[in-house]
Amino acid sequence: MQNKKLKWKSDFEKSVIIENFVNRGWIKSQEKEEESTDWNVYWATVWNVRNIFNPKNGFRLNDQQIINHFPNHYELTRKDCMVKNLKRFKREQDKEVLETFNFDFLPTTYIFPGEYSLFVEEFHRNPNQTWIVKPAARSQGKGIFLLRKIQQLKKISGTAVTSNMTQLNLASKENYVVSRYIDNPLLIGGKKFDLRMYVLVTNYKPLKVWIYNKGFGRFCNEQYTTDVAEIENMFVHLTNKHGGKYSIDALKLYVESAYGTDALQRMMDDIHNIMLTSLKSVQAVIQNDKHCFEMYGYDILLDSNLKPWLIEINASPSLTTTTPVDKNLKMNLINDVYNIVLPNDDFPDNDQKCNYLCYVFQNNNPPRQEDSLFYMMKVQIPITGKHKKGRVLKYGNELPINIQYFFLLKFVYCINVLQIKNTKQENSSNVEHKNKQSY
């Protein structure tokens, strides 16, 4: 297939996807039908991937086709399945006498309706705890609310709910996950934020994992408060694209300057543990297929002790771009994905076997910073059997100290500008409101 123009197909009209294909000289498939098979590279919706792998459709991918999801990706990316698999994997690891994974990154979580009675018991043990309720299969913050009273579950049951009930009947057929709300988040400029980080999996058996070393944080729109009066104000508690973004590099510089190098290293090690453990939890249930790869979007929350918590994992992280910086980050992301899954725009030998994760990059040379924004997470895990502790291999020199200070100052400046801008908007709003009242 080398030196032959690949044909691409995409269900998304996103510039970062299409421009990457065009820049590589690939040719768009001319078949218009959804069922078209005249393609080598397909960036598909999760629904179309399921249809392709549905045995009833009788479609088989050939050796010159690759697609961007595993058949049952939802085992990791659907909220209730993720929780179920992590709990199962923890039970399995607890039985092992060898070193186990660290699971202390998932807040206490229950799946409704099945675990409602267990939740009620925990609710009574900690009556002052705030909980966050999420639909298992929705995204973009839809249907989420905070809970302090059992009666608030009427929102999802459609009828009155009391703690005396032994089961919960939901108004819809969808499941919900109810998690302990992390009420002591790390704040920057008085606002809560979370991290979006990207992970690429090219194989589950053996597990081959790549972590993107660029990502971004997203702020909430309003200042954080634990005031019960603001419990229904999602602009305080949920991040979104309108609250402002900052780079992972800026966060690292902030943490290192405020808490020290060791604290930063522990934080990053804990984040890598979240990624590795969550992927290992589904390794036995994911339908591994040589035609598939997957780019996941991990959402991580840091608390005031710099402890990372797993919020959710996205199968189709947004590739919409809102700023030139955002576009550059995501253009490089997709470019690196295809540099890895299709090196030299050629299909690798899919029959090649290896017992441990290893990746040979550019004639056995470790990747330089300008070569790839992914770095290798090398985890010595046989296809079957026990694991050894994973270790992360990083390459490239640290930035000179004067450049670090420049980025840190720029980061703090941006935070201050955001605060000043928001304050001006609030003051303007208050003045306008008072003027209306005076009339």
Secondary structure, 3 states (H helix, E strand, C coil): CCCCCCEEEECCCCHHHHHHHHHCCCEECCCCCCCCCCCCEEECCHHHHHHHCCHHHCCCCCCCCEECCCCCCHHHHCHHHHHHHHHHHHHHHHCCCCCCCCCCCCCCEEEECCCHHHHHHHHHHCCCCCEEEEECCCCCCCCCEEECCHHHHHHHHCCCCCCCCCCCCCCCCCCEEEEECCCCECEECCEEEEEEEEEEEEEECCEEEEEECCCEEEECCCCCCCCHHHCCCHHHHCCCCCCCEEEHHHHHHHHHHHHCHHHHHHHHHHHHHHHHHHHHHCCCCCCCCCCECEEEEEEEEEECCCCEEEEEEECCCCCCCCCHHHHHHHHHHHHHHHHHHCHHHCCCCCCCCCCCCCCCCCCCCCCCCCCCCEEEEECCCCCCCCCCCCEECCCCCCCCHHHHHHHHHHHHHHHHHHHHHHHHHHHHHHHHHHHHHHC
